[in-house]
Amino acid sequence: MRVLVVEDQVELADSVARVLRREGMAVDVSYDGQDALDRTALTDYDVVVLDRDLPGVHGDDVCGTLMAEGRHTRVLMLTASGTIADRVEGLSLGADDYLPKPFAYAELVARIRALGRRAQPAVPPILSQGDLRLDPGQRTAFRAGARLALSPKEFAVLEYLLAARGRVVPAEELLERVWDEAADPFTTTVKATINRLRSKLGTPPVIETVARGGYRI
């Protein structure tokens, strides 16, 4: 899942990004509204975590622009004010969810995952193929009944490939959806992660490499 965190409090923004990355999400960070608009013009994010009280371009205007462009991006709006009136106003702007500060990271993660599922075509709550079973909600994966010890990136790649339902997924698409902007597109990051994942999945192999196409399960 690709997420953009838009928050002018640098320490909070970076802290949220670290938590989400530990959960296997690909996270970019903006500290002002204009930069957020520049990034969303270039990247198709699944979820934007948007502080309402931003300098420069206000969070309300960022949300309004995203809605006017008809993007499938889901918006989770944050604000220091937790009044009912503010929540109603935030949702009326087109935000999909609203979370007042201070918030618990566990709740933030759960809400982002729920919005991410709405941003993508519907997939089963449990992803499976043969004896391979992955539960996105519990963050667990099993093969032949044995739990797999996967890193967050390995889990995210496996989840994305299973959700593709047999479609060939190009390496470039994996890089865009599973990694953030810090990833070097000219490295072998995707290939190396696939190789580690294959090793942990064991035999018989379930990830196929399609020449000049990408990968599929």
N, C-alpha and C positions, 0 to 999 in steps of 0.2 A: 504494500500500500504506500502511495506517495502522498506525503503530508507537507503542507506549508504552515509554519508557525509564525504568526504576525503579532509581535509584542514589542513595545518600545522599552520595557524594562529588560535590559540586556541580560541580567543575571537570571531572571525568571524565564526568559525565552530560551536561553541556553540550557537551563535546568530541565525544562519541558522537553527540549529536543533530545537530551541525553536519555531521559526516561523512555521516550517513544522509540529511540534507536535500540535500546535494550530489549524492547518488545518486538524487534524485527522490522520496524517501519523505516522507510526511506524518508528522511526529514530535511527540509530546507528551512532557513530562518530569515525573516525580514524584520527590521526594526522600525520601519515606517510605512505608511500607506502607499506612497508612490512606488517604492521598491516592490511592495507586494503586487501592485498592478503590473509592473514591468515583468515580474516573474510569472504571474498567471497568464500573461500574454504569450509566453514562450513554452510553458510547461502545463500539461493537463493533470492537475492534482486531483486526487480522490477526495481529500478533505482539506479545508483551510480552517485552522484554528485562529480566530480573528479577534484581537483585542478591540473593543469598541472605541476607546479614548486614545486614538493615535494622533501624533503630531503631523502637521502637513495635511495630507489627505486623510480625513476622518474615517474611522472604521465603518460608519454607516454608508459613506460614499463608496468605499471599497466593495462592501456587500452589494450595494445597489448596482454597481458596474458589473459585477459577476452575474447578477440575476438578469440584467438587461442583455448581456451577451449570450444568454441561454445555455450556459455551461452546465455540465452534469456534476460539477464540483459541489460537494456538500459543505456548508458553512456552520461551524460551531463558534458562536460568539461569546467572548469573555468580557466581563466588566466588573469594576469594583462595586457597582451598585446592584443590590439584589432585590430591589422592590418589584412588586408585581407589574407596576406600570412600565418599568424599564424592560422587563422581560417581554411583555406584550409588544412594546414598541420594537424591540430587537427582532422578534419573530415576524412582525408585520413588514419589516424591511426585506424579508426573504430568507433570513437565517433559518437553518434547519433545526438548530438546537441552541440552547442558551445556558451558560454556566457562570454563576457569580463567583467572584474571588472573595476569600481564599477558597481553594478547592482541593480535594484529595486527588492525588495522581491516579489512584486506582479507578476512581470514577471518571476522570478525564480519559483514561485509556479505554474504558468500557464504552464510553459515549462515542469516541472516535471510531472504534471498531464497528459499532452499530451503524454509524453514518457511512463508513466505508463499504459495508455490505449493501447499503442502499444506492451507493454511487455506481456499483458494478451490476452487470446482469445477475439475476438471481442464481445462486448456487446452493446445493444441499448443505445443511448444517454440518454434516460429516462428509468429508471428501474421501472417496475410496476408489481403488483400482486393484482388482485381484485380491491379494492378501495384504495390500497396503491400505492403511486407514489413518486419516489425519483429522483431528478435531481443532479447528481454528479458535474456537472459544476457550477451550482448555489448554491450548498451545501444546498438544501432545500428538505424537505420531508413532504408529506401531507397524511392524511388518511381521506377519505370521505370529501375531500375539506378543512379540517382543518389543518393548519400548525402544525407540531410536533416540540416541543422544545427539541431537542436532544443535548447531549454533543458531542464533537468531537469523542469520542470512541464509543458512542452509534450509531452515524451516520455511522461510519466506519464499525461496525459490521453489521448493517442493509444493508449497501451497499454491503458488501461481501456476505451476505446470499442471497440477491436478485440476484446478479450476478451469483451465483451458479445455478440458474434456477431449483430449486427443488432438487438438489443434497444434500445428507446428508453431512454436514461439521463437522468434528470432532473438539472437543474443542481445541485439540492440534494444529490443523491447524489455527484456529482463533487466538490462542495465538501467533503463529509464524508470521502470516500475518498482524495482527492488532496492536499487542504490540511490543515493542522493547526488546532488550536483558536485560533490567533492570527488566522485569517482572519475578516474581517468578513462575516457572511452577507448584509448589506444592500448590499455593494459589487457592482460589475460585473466582479469578478475572473475568474469563469468565462467570461463572454462575451468579455472582452478576450483571454483566453488562447486561446479557440476561434478568434477572429478572426485572431490571429497565426499559429496553427497552420494555418488554412485558406490563408493567404497563402503559407506555406512549402510546403504540399502542392501548390499550383498547380492546374492544370486538367487534366481536368474535375474539378469538386468531388467530394469523397468524404464530407464530413461534412454531414449533413442536419439542419436545424433543424425539429423537429416542434412545431407550435403548441401551447402549453399542455402540452407533454409533455417536451421536452428535446432531446437530440441522439443521432444514431445514424450508424453507418457502413453 
